[in-house]
């Protein structure tokens, strides 16, 4: 039996002329620097740091005592009732808060202005119900019979539950897919949602991610893996591209973008923030936690997104929201990747790591940074990399130190590089 697909069929599937345009029509963010998109953006451009001392649980015996926590958060303000809140892990509640914001922002209503079967959900999590796992394990260690383990344990902790609950809430009957690629999770979620609309599998997608990792076992695990900074000053701890950097700062949060077929959005009079124009995805195939040091695979990921976006060095003014974790290996490799992908134009790019303000939200961080990229394009403002007072000589590109820059941008990139060698890059174009 011949399983080979005819060449003509392959050409038809990947014929760019057959691709549909994709718009961003809704944004929702929950972070330590803002629980709505306006507050988030104002603090981002104002250089406000949301990292602080952890007071939610004892830290005396832990090696790290700072994080980007979600505080003064009331889920009921985001369309959730008390029974739902009691039953769900924080990561699902965070995801729902961002989805509620984004759907309201977009004006999409399933069954009214979009076919429920054409509305999909691509919401991922790097870990899932971490809080639930820790709580139930503690109970099990006290009584190995397991009789005190919650019957809701499994459906609460599994990472696909955020997307599932969002689909239930908003009547999204299209595909519901949970992507898990560590720090690249929500960048991949948005990228795959982009492809789904491009190729006609959906008319709109609720896309993003959520994580709540700043719990004792999460801090211990990441700290022992030598990924977290041991800085005791929360306002000078997340130091991307700084020679003084010593690791990332763990943070919690979520973000959701509503992607929608362009003509569908126009026909209903939706506000269009930007057009999604490119998506690259590669794997380092190198190491479980360290990035490929020659940055060839990371650069290839960026090149793919740039090619799809129709990047023109003669006319484009580019902003890049960098992965910029503040780890020694990542920041150097990422700088090399930009130079490899852009050539000499890399020195003309406006680049920043907003993790300097909101920390590293693991599976949520890519979507948060994608939202920041879209807003940068719309507003013509490059958010800063704060705390960049001692640039690493090996990180010699324009990383927008300390103060936001006003400039008319045409193309925005947001890239994420996750544990396991997962690389993803999104490209957005100003409309």
C-alpha positions, -999 to 999 in steps of 0.1 A, spaced: 0 0 0 13 34 -10 10 59 19 27 88 1 6 119 -2 6 133 -38 28 163 -43 -1 183 -57 -20 177 -24 9 189 -3 13 220 -24 -24 228 -20 -23 224 17 6 247 21 -3 272 -6 0 306 10 -28 320 -12 -52 296 5 -43 309 40 -68 331 58 -57 362 77 -59 362 115 -66 392 138 -62 397 175 -96 410 188 -94 405 225 -69 406 254 -69 395 290 -41 395 315 -37 386 351 -2 394 366 16 409 395 17 443 377 -20 443 367 -52 423 367 -66 440 337 -51 450 304 -50 488 311 -33 485 345 -9 460 331 1 482 302 4 514 322 27 496 348 46 480 320 54 512 302 60 530 335 87 505 346 68 493 376 82 461 393 56 437 407 81 414 423 79 413 461 85 393 493 64 362 495 40 364 525 14 338 514 33 310 531 63 306 554 96 310 535 121 309 564 134 275 554 132 280 516 162 292 496 141 318 477 118 343 494 106 365 466 82 361 437 56 377 414 24 370 434 -12 376 424 -26 397 453 -59 413 462 -75 391 436 -113 385 437 -123 358 411 -160 368 415 -152 400 396 -143 379 366 -176 360 362 -169 331 386 -192 320 415 -181 306 449 -189 269 442 -167 271 411 -139 289 429 -139 263 457 -135 234 434 -108 247 410 -70 249 413 -57 285 412 -42 280 377 -77 273 363 -92 303 382 -64 325 368 -70 312 332 -107 318 336 -101 354 347 -80 362 316 -104 344 293 -134 364 308 -115 396 302 -105 387 266 -139 374 256 -156 406 269 -130 427 252 -136 409 219 -174 411 220 -176 375 208 -207 356 220 -210 319 211 -243 313 192 -249 350 185 -220 363 164 -200 331 161 -209 295 154 -202 275 186 -186 247 166 -162 273 150 -150 287 183 -120 267 197 -100 268 229 -62 265 230 -52 272 266 -22 255 281 -3 252 314 33 244 320 25 223 351 -13 224 357 -27 221 392 5 224 412 -13 237 443 -37 208 442 -9 182 437 10 196 467 -21 196 490 -33 161 481 2 147 484 5 161 519 -28 144 529 -16 112 514 16 112 533 -3 116 565 -27 87 557 -15 62 531 -50 47 528 -59 75 505 -94 79 520 -89 116 525 -79 123 489 -104 145 472 -126 129 445 -119 161 425 -81 156 427 -76 143 392 -100 166 373 -87 196 393 -50 191 388 -47 179 352 -34 207 329 -62 205 303 -88 215 329 -83 253 324 -91 250 287 -120 226 294 -136 249 319 -132 279 296 -148 261 268 -178 252 291 -181 288 303 -181 304 268 -198 276 248 -168 269 226 -175 236 209 -146 236 185 -113 219 193 -101 222 229 -64 216 231 -40 218 260 -4 224 249 24 218 274 58 230 264 71 245 297 81 281 293 69 281 256 35 267 264 13 297 257 34 309 228 28 276 212 -9 278 221 -13 311 203 8 298 173 -12 267 169 -45 287 172 -31 309 145 -26 279 122 -60 265 130 -77 297 118 -53 301 89 -62 267 75 -99 269 81 -104 247 112 -118 275 133 -131 311 129 -119 322 164 -98 307 191 -95 315 229 -57 311 232 -32 315 260 -20 299 292 -19 300 330 3 288 358 6 291 396 41 278 405 51 300 435 42 274 461 68 258 484 75 227 464 77 248 432 102 271 447 123 243 461 123 224 428 133 253 406 158 266 431 175 232 434 177 231 397 197 264 400 172 282 378 160 309 404 179 339 416 188 339 453 186 377 454 171 391 486 161 424 470 128 418 451 131 451 432 166 442 420 163 405 413 149 400 378 179 412 357 176 402 321 207 409 300 224 424 331 260 412 339 248 408 375 220 384 367 218 351 386 185 334 375 149 341 370 122 352 394 92 329 396 58 345 391 21 336 387 -5 347 363 -23 341 330 -31 357 297 -55 350 269 -57 364 234 -87 361 212 -76 352 176 -102 356 149 -104 352 112 -98 387 98 -129 391 76 -151 375 104 -138 402 128 -143 430 103 -178 419 94 -190 422 130 -171 455 136 -146 442 161 -117 462 173 -85 447 158 -54 451 178 -30 436 153 -27 409 127 -9 376 135 14 371 106 40 345 116 47 315 138 79 295 141 85 264 162 116 243 166 134 221 191 170 224 203 173 186 206 202 193 229 195 194 267 166 192 292 171 226 307 200 244 290 195 262 256 216 252 226 247 274 230 252 282 193 215 293 191 210 278 157 177 262 164 164 293 183 174 314 154 157 291 129 125 295 149 127 333 146 136 330 109 105 310 102 82 336 119 100 364 100 97 348 66 60 342 72 56 378 83 72 392 52 99 410 71 114 439 51 145 454 67 141 485 45 107 494 58 100 475 90 105 489 125 107 459 147 100 453 184 109 421 201 96 410 234 125 387 244 123 356 264 149 373 286 148 352 317 178 367 334 197 333 334 233 334 322 229 309 294 196 320 280 204 357 276 236 350 257 221 324 235 191 346 228 213 375 218 232 351 194 198 339 180 187 375 171 221 382 154 218 349 134 181 355 125 184 392 116 220 397 106 231 433 109 195 444 114 196 429 149 213 461 161 183 482 148 157 461 166 139 475 197 141 447 223 130 444 259 124 417 285 92 426 304 101 397 328 122 424 345 89 437 358 65 408 360 89 378 365 87 345 348 52 331 347 62 298 332 34 284 310 16 318 311 45 340 303 44 337 265 8 348 263 15 377 287 44 388 265 24 384 233 -2 407 248 25 432 256 38 429 220 4 436 205 -1 467 227 34 479 219 25 478 182 -9 495 188 5 523 210 39 528 194 57 524 227 85 499 235 83 488 272 116 489 290 139 463 305 142 477 340 173 471 362 195 471 332 222 492 348 252 470 340 247 454 305 265 422 298 290 429 270 279 397 253 243 410 252 251 441 231 218 447 213 193 475 221 175 460 251 157 493 259 173 500 293 151 513 321 128 537 302 101 531 276 107 544 241 81 560 218 85 549 181 61 539 153 65 501 152 54 480 122 63 444 133 64 428 167 79 394 177 74 375 209 96 345 215 98 318 242 124 291 249 112 263 272 128 235 292 131 205 270 144 226 241 110 239 230 113 271 209 84 292 197 81 327 181 51 347 171 50 376 147 24 404 148 19 433 123 4 467 130 -30 473 114 
